[in-house]
Amino acid sequence: MSENQKPERNDDELDGLARPDRHSPINIHVILLAAIVLIIAFTAYKLYSWNKGVPSDYDPNVQTTDFDIEAMDSIIPLAPDKLEGHEDDGVTTILCLGDDPFSLDQGEGGLAEQIAAKTGATVYNGSFTGTTMAMKNPSYQDWYYLDAFSFPCVAQSLASGDFDTMRRAAGYSYDEAFARTTEMLASLDMRSVDILCVMYDGSDYINGRPCDDPNAPYDVITYTGALRAGVKAIQDTYPYIRIVVMSHTFCHTINEEGHFENGDRVDLGNGTLSHYLQKELDATMDCGVSLIDNFYGSINEDNYLNYMTDYIHFNDAGRELLADRFVQCIFPDLSSGR
């Protein structure tokens, strides 16, 4: 074969060149294009679903008594050693101290009466209308007789057995219940008392009583100082009495124009209602006594219209709710059986 001659190809070789390979690989560009299309379709579907959202079962017209905020109850049982040497008479006896929640509308719908009905306990009502937890003055002055019925003064009278100041102060009141309640407390055998229940409404906040003084934790002209002083007087003399503090509820204050203002939004100079609650919780924990939180756990900004007659006072349903909370926290076995 010469250099210029091309080799001849047979028919099999020509057929192999002409026919494509039946087992050729899949085109990579087709695969990438399909993947991109799938990703775009999936993304579009997720975006559509997210934008559409899910049906809501929220009904703005529904009224509910459920609470979005958990109550700050602090329930502390009495230490067993506090009962050493104390003889149990077999009867549960509760003494209630405080102001209007206990003192007003006494009778079948009264707070103390409802606690008695729900617990089966013997309940004494030692409350005084229009008083406050804290004193207005550092010591009692006749010109402001209500100080004699503040919590630290009543507690000190119970601890000492000296009711002379309370008797004298009761003579300045036009309310005959002051003298009557004072005599009941003076004759009460404190050895029979098992539980002391203390509740004052938002009167300390409204009357501008200072909430606390970090440098004087037992100052009786402050809300928490008066609480500590009163609790200490009872604990020192009657260590076997379990002390339960029921906090204030929501209430309004009345401004100079006579309009109601939300007590948890208006600071009258010593903090809002929730500030008083937090300091009260701190004080009860310091003293080792129980606190039932009624501000978040009972009557609040959302439901007060159902339970209050005005800016601060309760109707029968409100007092029943407070009594139920007391039973729930202090007598849980009775509450669970209802």
C-alpha positions in Angstrom: 0.0 0.0 0.0 1.4 3.4 -1.0 1.5 6.4 1.4 -1.3 8.1 -0.5 -3.6 5.2 -0.4 -6.3 5.1 2.4 -7.1 1.8 4.0 -10.3 0.2 3.0 -13.0 -0.2 5.7 -15.3 -3.2 5.7 -19.1 -3.0 6.2 -19.0 -3.8 9.9 -16.7 -0.9 10.7 -19.0 1.5 8.7 -22.1 0.2 10.5 -20.4 0.8 13.9 -19.6 4.4 13.0 -23.1 5.1 11.7 -25.2 3.6 14.5 -25.3 5.4 18.0 -24.5 3.5 21.1 -27.8 2.2 22.7 -26.2 2.4 26.2 -25.1 6.0 26.1 -25.2 7.9 29.6 -28.2 10.2 30.6 -27.6 13.8 29.8 -26.4 15.6 33.0 -28.0 18.9 31.9 -31.4 17.2 31.9 -30.9 16.0 35.5 -29.9 19.5 36.7 -32.8 21.1 35.0 -35.3 18.7 36.6 -33.8 19.3 40.1 -34.1 23.0 39.7 -37.7 22.7 38.6 -38.5 20.5 41.6 -36.8 22.9 44.0 -38.7 25.9 42.6 -42.0 24.0 42.8 -41.4 22.9 46.4 -40.4 26.5 47.5 -43.4 28.0 45.8 -45.7 25.4 47.6 -44.1 26.1 51.1 -44.4 29.9 50.5 -48.1 29.5 49.6 -48.8 27.4 52.6 -47.0 29.8 55.0 -48.8 32.8 53.5 -52.1 31.1 53.8 -51.6 30.2 57.5 -53.8 27.9 59.6 -57.3 28.5 60.9 -57.5 30.2 64.3 -60.0 29.2 66.9 -59.6 32.6 68.7 -63.0 34.3 69.4 -62.6 37.9 70.6 -66.1 37.8 72.0 -65.5 34.9 74.3 -65.2 35.8 78.0 -62.9 33.6 80.1 -61.7 33.5 83.7 -58.5 31.6 82.8 -55.3 33.4 83.6 -52.4 33.9 81.2 -50.1 34.7 84.1 -49.3 32.1 86.8 -50.2 33.1 90.3 -47.3 33.7 92.6 -48.6 31.7 95.5 -46.1 30.8 98.2 -47.6 28.1 100.4 -45.4 27.2 103.4 -46.6 24.6 106.0 -46.0 25.2 109.7 -42.8 23.6 110.9 -43.6 20.6 113.1 -41.3 21.9 115.9 -43.5 24.9 116.3 -46.3 22.7 117.6 -44.2 21.2 120.4 -45.9 21.7 123.7 -49.1 22.9 122.1 -52.3 20.9 122.9 -54.6 20.5 119.9 -58.2 20.8 120.9 -59.4 19.0 117.8 -61.2 22.0 116.3 -59.8 24.0 113.4 -60.0 27.6 114.4 -59.2 30.5 112.1 -58.8 34.2 113.0 -59.2 36.7 110.2 -57.6 40.1 110.4 -57.7 42.9 107.9 -59.9 45.6 106.5 -62.9 45.9 104.1 -62.8 42.4 102.4 -63.6 40.9 105.8 -65.4 43.7 107.6 -68.0 44.7 105.0 -71.1 42.8 104.1 -70.8 40.3 106.9 -73.4 37.5 106.8 -74.0 34.6 104.6 -72.1 36.2 101.7 -69.2 37.5 103.9 -65.7 36.4 103.2 -65.1 35.0 106.8 -68.5 33.3 106.7 -67.8 31.7 103.3 -64.4 30.4 104.6 -66.2 28.9 107.6 -68.8 27.3 105.3 -66.3 25.8 102.9 -63.9 24.5 105.6 -66.1 23.6 108.5 -63.8 25.6 110.7 -64.6 28.0 113.5 -63.9 31.4 112.1 -63.5 34.7 114.0 -63.6 38.0 112.2 -61.3 40.6 113.7 -61.3 43.1 110.8 -61.8 46.9 110.9 -63.3 48.9 108.0 -61.2 51.7 106.4 -57.9 50.6 108.0 -54.5 49.8 106.4 -51.7 47.3 106.9 -49.3 50.1 107.7 -49.7 52.9 110.3 -49.9 56.5 109.2 -47.7 57.6 112.1 -44.7 55.9 113.7 -46.6 55.6 117.0 -50.3 55.9 117.9 -51.8 59.4 118.1 -55.4 60.0 119.2 -56.0 62.4 116.3 -55.6 59.5 113.9 -57.4 56.6 115.8 -57.3 54.3 112.8 -53.6 53.5 113.5 -54.7 51.5 116.5 -56.4 49.1 114.2 -53.6 48.6 111.7 -52.1 45.2 111.5 -49.0 45.7 113.7 -51.0 47.3 116.4 -53.7 44.6 116.4 -51.1 41.9 116.4 -49.2 43.5 119.2 -52.4 43.8 121.3 -53.1 40.1 120.7 -49.5 39.2 121.6 -49.4 41.3 124.8 -53.0 41.0 125.9 -53.2 44.8 126.3 -56.1 46.2 124.4 -56.3 49.6 126.2 -55.1 51.6 123.1 -57.6 49.8 120.9 -60.4 50.4 123.4 -59.6 54.1 123.6 -59.3 54.5 119.8 -62.6 52.6 119.3 -64.3 55.4 121.3 -63.3 57.9 118.6 -65.1 55.9 115.9 -68.7 56.3 114.8 -68.7 52.7 113.8 -69.9 50.6 116.7 -68.3 47.5 115.2 -64.8 48.8 116.2 -65.6 48.5 119.9 -67.5 45.2 119.4 -64.7 43.6 117.4 -62.1 44.9 119.9 -63.9 43.2 122.8 -64.2 40.0 120.8 -60.4 40.0 120.2 -59.7 40.8 123.8 -61.8 37.8 125.0 -60.5 35.3 122.4 -58.4 32.5 123.6 -55.4 32.6 121.2 -54.4 29.1 122.3 -57.3 27.8 120.3 -56.3 29.6 117.1 -54.7 27.3 114.5 -54.6 29.7 111.5 -54.3 33.5 111.3 -55.6 34.8 107.9 -54.5 38.3 107.1 -56.0 40.3 104.1 -55.9 44.0 103.3 -57.1 45.3 100.0 -55.3 48.0 98.0 -55.9 50.7 100.6 -52.2 51.0 101.5 -51.4 51.8 97.8 -54.3 54.2 97.5 -53.5 56.0 100.8 -49.9 56.4 99.9 -48.3 54.2 102.5 -44.7 53.6 101.6 -44.2 50.2 100.2 -40.9 49.4 102.1 -37.7 50.8 103.5 -34.7 48.5 102.8 -32.9 50.2 105.7 -35.7 49.6 108.2 -37.4 46.3 107.4 -39.7 46.5 110.5 -40.8 50.2 110.1 -44.5 50.2 110.8 -45.3 53.1 108.5 -44.3 51.0 105.5 -46.4 48.3 104.0 -43.9 45.5 104.3 -42.5 46.8 107.6 -45.9 46.7 109.2 -46.4 43.2 107.8 -43.1 41.9 109.2 -43.7 43.6 112.6 -47.2 42.1 113.0 -46.1 38.6 111.9 -43.1 38.7 114.3 -45.3 39.7 117.2 -47.6 36.7 116.6 -44.8 34.3 115.9 -42.9 35.2 119.0 -45.9 34.7 121.3 -47.9 32.1 119.4 -45.4 30.0 117.4 -48.0 27.3 116.9 -50.3 29.5 114.8 -49.9 29.1 111.1 -50.0 32.6 109.4 -51.5 33.0 105.9 -51.4 36.3 104.1 -53.9 36.9 101.3 -52.7 39.6 99.0 -54.7 42.5 97.6 -56.5 42.1 94.3 -56.6 44.4 91.3 -58.3 47.8 92.0 -58.5 51.3 90.7 -57.4 54.6 92.2 -59.5 57.8 91.8 -57.7 60.9 90.4 -58.4 64.5 91.2 -61.0 64.7 88.5 -62.9 61.8 90.0 -62.0 59.3 87.3 -60.8 55.8 87.8 -57.2 55.0 87.0 -55.7 51.5 86.7 -53.8 50.7 89.9 -51.2 48.7 88.0 -50.4 51.5 85.6 -50.4 54.5 87.9 -47.6 55.0 90.4 -48.9 57.2 93.3 -45.3 57.7 94.5 -44.5 54.3 96.1 -45.0 51.9 93.2 -47.9 50.3 91.4 -50.0 47.4 92.8 -47.8 44.8 91.3 -44.8 46.4 93.0 -46.6 46.1 96.3 -47.4 42.5 95.6 -43.8 41.6 94.9 -42.6 43.3 98.1 -45.3 41.6 100.0 -44.2 38.2 98.6 -40.6 39.0 99.6 -41.7 39.9 103.2 -43.8 36.8 103.7 -40.9 34.6 102.5 -38.5 36.4 104.9 -40.9 35.6 107.7 -41.6 32.0 106.6 -45.4 32.5 106.2 -47.7 31.7 103.3 -48.9 34.1 100.7 -52.0 33.6 98.5 -51.7 35.8 95.4 -55.1 37.3 94.6 -53.7 39.9 92.3 -52.9 37.5 89.5 -54.7 34.4 90.9 -58.2 35.8 91.7 -59.5 39.2 90.7 -57.5 40.9 88.0 -57.7 43.6 85.4 -59.6 41.3 83.0 -62.3 40.0 85.2 -62.9 42.6 88.0 -66.2 43.7 86.6 -67.7 40.4 87.5 -66.5 40.5 91.1 -66.3 44.1 92.2 -69.0 46.7 93.1 -66.8 49.7 92.6 -63.1 50.6 92.3 -62.0 48.4 95.2 -64.9 46.6 97.0 -66.2 43.1 96.2 -69.6 41.6 95.6 -70.7 38.2 96.9 -69.2 36.4 93.9 -65.9 38.2 94.5 -65.8 37.1 98.2 -66.7 33.6 97.2 -63.8 33.5 94.7 -61.4 34.7 97.4 -62.8 32.1 99.8 -62.3 29.4 97.2 -58.7 30.5 96.7 -58.1 30.2 100.4 -59.5 26.7 100.5 -57.7 25.7 97.4 -54.3 26.8 98.8 -54.7 25.9 102.5 -57.2 23.0 102.4 -56.4 21.4 99.1 -58.1 18.1 100.1 -61.4 19.9 100.6 -60.9 21.8 97.4 -60.3 18.6 95.3 -63.4 17.0 96.7 -65.7 19.8 95.6 
